[in-house]
Amino acid sequence: MREEIATFLANDVKDPRIMGLVTVTGVEITRDLRHARVFVSVFGSDSQRSATFEGLDNVATHLRGRVGRALRLRVAPEIKFVNDESIAHAAHIESLLAQVRQDLVPGPGDPPEPPPPAPGDEGRAS
């Protein structure tokens, strides 16, 4: 189902509100196949993101029929698009880690920092 939705969004969608890079990151389907939550990540400004979700909500009914036919389902699931922040969150964490790595690299005139004490050696004198 994820692949069918991703293919539709990449190749066949005609709604001008769907702009920027839209990535389908996952799909959760209820056991009775009546409802599907499609997680998408949208790269772009906040206004582009909100316009894209309006467009996605608009094409959901057309996409429902297409998914039902492609997967040969007796009842096509009702599709609800959900914003997935995991990619943006991972990029933020990656930038923070890069900043920490940069801060840990000593400069040419900086003295090296002593290693932290080994566990259990906190109270011992050298």
C-alpha positions in Angstrom: 0.0 0.0 0.0 2.9 2.4 0.8 4.4 1.8 -2.6 1.2 2.4 -4.4 0.6 5.7 -2.6 4.2 6.8 -3.0 4.0 6.1 -6.8 0.8 8.0 -7.1 2.2 11.0 -5.2 5.4 11.0 -7.2 3.9 10.5 -10.7 0.2 11.0 -11.0 -1.0 13.6 -8.6 -2.3 16.8 -10.4 -3.2 19.0 -7.4 -1.0 22.2 -7.6 -1.1 22.5 -3.8 1.0 19.4 -3.4 4.5 20.9 -3.7 7.9 20.3 -2.3 9.3 16.9 -1.6 6.6 14.5 -0.2 7.9 11.2 1.2 5.6 8.4 2.4 7.4 7.1 5.5 4.8 4.5 6.6 1.3 3.2 6.6 -0.8 1.9 9.5 -3.9 -0.1 8.6 -6.6 -1.2 11.0 -7.3 -4.9 11.2 -10.6 -4.7 9.3 -8.8 -2.7 6.5 -11.3 0.1 6.8 -8.9 2.9 7.8 -5.3 3.7 6.9 -3.1 6.3 8.4 -0.4 7.3 5.9 2.6 9.0 7.4 4.2 11.6 5.1 7.2 13.9 5.5 6.9 17.1 3.6 10.0 19.3 3.0 9.3 22.9 2.5 8.2 26.0 4.4 5.3 25.9 6.8 2.9 27.5 4.2 4.0 24.9 1.6 3.5 22.1 4.2 0.0 23.2 5.1 -1.0 23.7 1.4 0.4 20.2 0.7 -1.7 18.6 3.4 -4.8 20.4 2.1 -4.0 18.9 -1.3 -3.4 15.5 0.1 -6.7 15.6 1.9 -8.3 16.5 -1.4 -6.9 13.6 -3.3 -7.5 11.0 -0.6 -10.8 9.9 -2.0 -9.4 9.4 -5.5 -6.4 7.6 -4.0 -8.7 5.4 -1.9 -10.3 4.0 -5.1 -7.0 3.5 -6.8 -5.5 1.7 -3.9 -8.5 -0.6 -3.6 -8.3 -1.5 -7.3 -4.5 -1.9 -7.3 -4.5 -4.2 -4.3 -7.8 -5.9 -5.2 -9.5 -5.1 -1.9 -13.2 -5.6 -1.5 -13.4 -2.5 0.6 -10.8 0.2 0.1 -9.6 1.8 3.3 -10.4 5.4 4.2 -7.1 7.3 3.9 -5.9 9.9 6.5 -2.6 11.7 5.9 -0.5 12.3 9.0 2.5 14.6 9.3 5.6 12.5 10.2 8.3 14.6 11.9 10.7 11.7 12.4 13.0 12.7 9.4 13.1 16.4 10.5 13.7 15.2 14.1 16.6 12.9 13.0 18.1 15.8 11.0 18.0 18.1 14.0 19.7 15.4 16.2 22.3 14.9 13.5 23.1 18.6 13.4 23.3 18.7 17.3 25.7 15.8 17.2 27.8 17.5 14.5 28.0 20.6 16.7 29.1 18.5 19.7 31.8 16.8 17.7 33.0 20.2 16.5 33.1 21.5 20.1 35.1 18.4 21.3 37.9 18.8 18.8 40.7 20.7 20.6 42.3 23.7 18.9 46.1 23.8 18.2 46.9 25.8 21.4 44.5 24.1 23.7 45.9 21.7 26.3 44.4 18.1 26.2 41.7 17.5 28.7 42.4 14.8 31.4 40.4 11.6 31.0 37.4 11.1 33.3 38.0 8.9 36.3 37.2 5.3 35.9 34.1 3.9 37.6 34.9 3.3 41.3 38.0 5.6 41.3 36.1 8.8 42.3 37.2 8.9 45.9 40.8 7.4 45.6 43.9 9.6 45.7 46.7 9.1 43.2 
